[in-house]
Amino acid sequence: MLDEIHFHQQGDFIRYRGAGGVITLEFFPDGTNIDATATLEGGKVSFSGSLDRLAIDRTDIRLPRKLPLNRSTIAMNVRFWADVMRATADDLLPDTAG
């Protein structure tokens, strides 16, 4: 569930909060920073940190480029993070079936 969207001059973030934890996407449009973090508990394993680190730790997928910070780069990174979450969901998200 979308929990919060925050816009300000130094950067923006979108936060999703669910039964298993929180996922935050952060964008700094005036700089060169784009990142996504997650704090996930209740699955087989817990994780707190950058989704890029999760990708490196758990997959052999190459990280997408971060520059130039434009619509295409942001979309590529958001798709990448979604793929990482889908690939690791069985371990990281609580089993809500049953």
C-alpha positions in Angstrom: 0.0 0.0 0.0 1.3 3.5 -0.9 2.0 5.1 2.5 3.5 8.5 1.7 4.8 10.7 -1.1 7.1 13.6 -0.1 8.4 16.3 -2.4 10.9 19.0 -1.5 13.7 20.9 -3.0 16.4 18.5 -1.9 14.8 15.3 -3.2 11.6 13.3 -3.3 10.6 10.0 -1.9 7.7 7.5 -2.3 7.2 5.1 0.6 5.2 1.9 0.4 4.3 0.2 3.7 2.9 -3.3 4.0 2.7 -6.2 6.4 6.3 -7.3 5.6 7.9 -3.9 5.9 8.7 -0.6 4.1 10.1 0.1 0.7 11.3 3.7 0.0 12.3 5.0 -3.4 14.3 8.2 -3.2 15.0 10.7 -6.0 17.3 13.8 -5.8 16.4 15.6 -9.1 18.9 18.4 -8.6 21.8 16.0 -7.9 23.0 12.7 -9.1 21.4 10.4 -6.5 18.7 7.8 -7.1 18.2 5.0 -4.6 15.7 2.5 -3.2 15.8 1.1 0.3 13.8 -1.6 2.0 13.3 -2.8 5.5 11.6 -6.1 5.3 10.8 -8.5 8.1 8.6 -11.5 8.7 9.8 -13.7 5.8 12.4 -16.5 5.9 15.1 -13.9 6.2 15.1 -10.2 7.1 16.7 -7.4 5.1 17.4 -3.7 5.7 19.3 -1.5 3.3 19.7 -0.5 -0.4 17.9 -2.6 -3.0 21.1 -2.3 -5.1 23.0 -4.1 -2.3 20.2 -6.8 -2.2 20.7 -7.3 -5.9 24.4 -7.7 -5.6 24.1 -10.0 -2.6 21.4 -12.2 -4.0 21.5 -12.1 -7.8 24.1 -12.0 -10.6 22.2 -9.1 -12.3 24.3 -6.1 -13.3 23.2 -2.8 -11.7 21.6 -0.3 -14.1 23.3 3.1 -14.8 22.5 6.0 -12.5 23.3 8.8 -14.8 22.1 10.9 -16.5 19.3 11.4 -14.0 16.4 11.6 -16.4 13.1 9.9 -16.9 14.6 7.0 -18.8 17.2 6.3 -16.1 14.7 6.6 -13.3 12.3 4.2 -15.1 15.1 1.7 -15.7 16.1 1.7 -12.0 12.5 1.4 -10.8 12.0 -1.6 -13.1 15.3 -3.1 -11.9 14.3 -2.7 -8.2 10.8 -4.3 -8.9 12.6 -7.3 -10.6 14.9 -7.6 -7.5 11.9 -7.6 -5.2 10.0 -10.2 -7.3 13.1 -12.4 -7.4 13.6 -12.3 -3.6 9.9 -12.0 -2.5 9.6 -15.7 -1.4 12.4 -15.2 1.2 11.7 -11.6 2.2 8.0 -11.3 2.4 5.8 -13.0 5.0 3.6 -15.9 3.8 0.1 -14.5 3.9 -1.6 -17.6 2.5 -3.5 -19.7 4.9 
